[in-house]
Amino acid sequence: MKKNNWKLILLTHLLTYSLTHYLYSDMEKTAEEKAAIRYTTAAKSKKEKIDFYISMGDERLLRGEYSYAIDYYNEAKTLKKKNPNVLLRLGEAYRLADMKDESIGACNIALKYGSNDIRIFLCLGIVYRAKYLYEKAEEFYRKAAEIEKNNTMALTGLADIYSEQGKYPQAIELYKKVLLISPTDEVKLKLAMLSILADYNEDVKQYDTEMSTSKILNGYSNLKKNPDNALSDFISADEYFFRTVAYLLKKDMQNAKKSLDILINRKEESLSKKLSIVLIKHIK
């Protein structure tokens, strides 16, 4: 036996013991919790038990403990299978746990039993979009928007679908509605980006914010028509690569090289640095 083998054997035993102890403790806690719940609910009516399991599920859902939330909602569902309120919560818990098909199944059963809660339509819209089933996602986002016409989740969901499909004018119109309801910098940034993609470059400036990304978008829209204005935006955004492009358009090779040198000498291996290494070889 090699002299260090005893260390490996000891380490293996320690790891095995620790894992076994951890799993046993976890199982023990789960068993204790279930026993406590059985004791708590023993004297309750059926309705009280359902309400109890829903409240426990809600608490776990808020804490991000999705598997526990699913267990509690399923306990409530066992007591009353045709409860849309429980099925809605179950569908949302499955969605958050990234169990897409289970989420769709629970939400569809809730709809079957007569639920018209906007949260079900939003949940289905989100899940179908995540599965790239845009037609189905659009259908449910539209139903949500019919229930509540100014619902930003429904409008944003639809806008994002159109954006991903390359339908930029439709996406812009929806984001304009969202901007009226929620005038945040994030919404303005989306509109600026979509305006560039749709070649609405004149519209970009009106969505200006103090965010550095917004400055980059403004600079990008100015590159061809006014490189000097583009440079101003890129300088405030500390964006050396786009600054280089603006200098190249102005045929200012000296400053273009300076900007590339700054990127190349940075420690982080960013995409801008890699592109700069390639680009500087072609600048005379």
N, C-alpha and C positions, 0 to 999 in steps of 0.2 A: 504493500500500500504506500502511495506517495505521501510524504510527510504532511502536506497541506490538505489531504483528503478529509481528515477529521473536522477541519474547519467548514468544508463544504457540507458535510453530513450534518453538523450542528446547525448551520445556517438553514438548511432545508427543513430540519425538524422544527426550528423556531418559526419559520414562515408558515409551515403547515399548521402548527399549533395556533398561531395568530389568526390565520384565515378561518380555521374551524371555530375558534372562540368568537370571532367577529360574526360569522354566519349564525352561530348558535344564539348569540346575544340578540341579533336582529330578529331571528325567528321567535325568540322568547318575548321580545318587546311586542311583536305583532300579535302573538297569542294572548298576552296580557291585555293589549288594547281591545282585541275582539271580545275577551271575557268581560272586560269592563263595560263594553257597549251592550253586550247581551244582558248584563245586570241592569244597566241604565234603562234599557227599552222594555224590560220584561213586563212592567205594569202599565205601559203606555198603550193607547188605542192605536188602531191601524193608521189613522191620519197623523197622530202625534209621532209615530215611528217614521213615517214618510218625511214629515217636516224635520225631524231630528237628523235623518240621513242626508237630507238636502243641505241643512245648515252645516253639517260636518264636511260635506263635499265642497260647499262654497268656501269654507275656511281653508281647506287643503288646496283648492284651486288658486286662491289668492296668495298662498305661500309657495306656489309653483310646484307643489307635490302632486303632479297630475295622475300618477298611477293610483294613489290613495283616493283622490277625488273620484276617479272612475269607479273604484270599488264601492265607495259610498253611494254614488248615484245608481249603480247597478243594484245595490241593496234596496234602494227606494223603488226602482223599476220592478224588482221581483214582487214587491207588495202590491203594486198597481201598474200593470204593463201599459195601459193606455193613458199615461199621464204625460201630456205634451211638455209640461213645465220641467219634468225630470229629463225627458228625452232631449230637450233643448240644451240643458246643462251638460248632459252626457256628450252630445255632439260637439260642444265647445271644448270640453275636456279632451276628447279624442283629437280635436284639431290642434290644440296646444301641445299635445303629446306626439304630434306628427303622425297620427294614425288616420290617414286621409280617408280610406275606404270605410272604416268604422264610423268616422265622423259623418260622412255622407249618409250612411245607413241610418244612424240615429236621427239625423235631421229630417230625412225623408219619411221616417215613421211618425215623427212629430207632425209633419205636414199632413200625413194620412189621417191622423187623429184630430185634425181641425185647427192646428195652431196657425196663427197668422202673425206671429211675433217677428218684427223686423230683424232680430238677431239671428234667426234661422236662415233668412235669405242672405244676410251678410256672411254668415259662416259658410254657407254653400258657395257663395261667390268667391270667397278667399280660397277655399279648398280646391274648387275646380280650376281657378287660375293657377294655383300651385302645381296642378297636374297638367297645365298647358291646354286645358279644354276650354278655350276662350269663348266658344259659343254658349256653352252651359253657364260659364261664369257671368257672361254678359246678361243672360236671361235672369239670373237671380239678383245681380246688382240692380237691374232695372226694376224688378219687383220691389226691392228695398226702397228705391228712389220713388216709386209710386206711393208707398206707404208714408214716406217722409221725404218730401221733394228736396229739402235742403240738407239731407244727411251727407256729411262730408266723406264718410267712409265709402258710401255707395258711389258718389260722384268721382272720388279719387280712384276707386277700384276700376270704374269704367274708363277713366282717363288713362290709367296705367295700361289697361288692355289695349286701347287704341295706340298708345305710344309704342308698345312692344310689337304691334302689328304694322307699324310705320304709318298709321293714320294720324299724322301730326296735327292737321287743322282741327279734326274732331277732338283730339286730346286737349288742344289749346282752349277750345270753347268751353269744355268742361272745367278745366283748371281756372278759367276766368270766373266761373260761377263759384268755385271753391274759394278763390281769392276774395270775393265779396263777403263771404261768410267768415272766412278765417284768413285774414291778411298777414300771413307769417312770411318770414324770409325764405323758408323752405319751399313754400308754394311759388313765391316770386322766382326763385332759382329754377324750379321746374319749368316755369313759363319762359324764362330766358333761354334755357337749353332747348326747349321745343321750338322756340322761335328761330333759333339758328338752324335746327334740323329741317324746319319748314321753309328756310330761306326768307324768313321775315326779319331780316337783320335790323331794320329800322325800329322794330318793336323791342329789341333787347334792352335798350337804355332805360326804358320806363320801368323795368323790373329790377333796377339796380338796388343792391343792398350793401352793407358794410362787410359782408362775408367775402373772404378771399376768392372763393370759387366764382362768385358773381363778377368780380373784377376780371378774372380770367376770361369769362364768357364775353364781357364787354370788349375786352382787348381782342379776342378772337374775331368778333364781328367787325372790328375796325381794321383788321390786318390789311385788307386789300385797299380799302378806300382812304384810310388815314393811318399809316404806320406810326406817326408821332403820337397820336392819341392812344394807339394800341400799346406803345411803350409805356405811357403813363400808367395805364391800368396794370400792365405786367410788373412794373416796378413796385406798385403798391401791394401787389399780390405776392411779391418775392418769387416770381416765376421766370427763372433764367432761361429755360429752354424756349418758351414762346418769345421771350425777349430777343433771343438769338434770331429767330425767324423774322421778327420785325426789323432787326438791324440788317439782315440779309436782303430784305425787300427794299431797304433804303441804300443798299450797296455799301454799307458801313462795315467792312470786313474786320477792322481793328476792334470795334466794340463787340462784334459778333463772337470773335475769338475769346475776348475777355469773359463774356458770359459763359461760353462753353468751358473755359478753364476753371471757372468757379465750380461748375457742376462736376467736372472730372476730378477735382481735388477734394470733393466731399467724401466722407467715410462711408456713408450708406450706399449700398449697391442698388440704386433706384433705376427704374426704366429710363428716366431722363438722363442719368449718368451714362448708361449703356448707349443710348442714342447719340449722346454728345461725343463719345469716343469714336463712333463711326463717322459722324458728321464733320468733325474737325479735320479729318484726313482729306476732305474734299474742298476745304476752304484755303485758298491761296493768299 
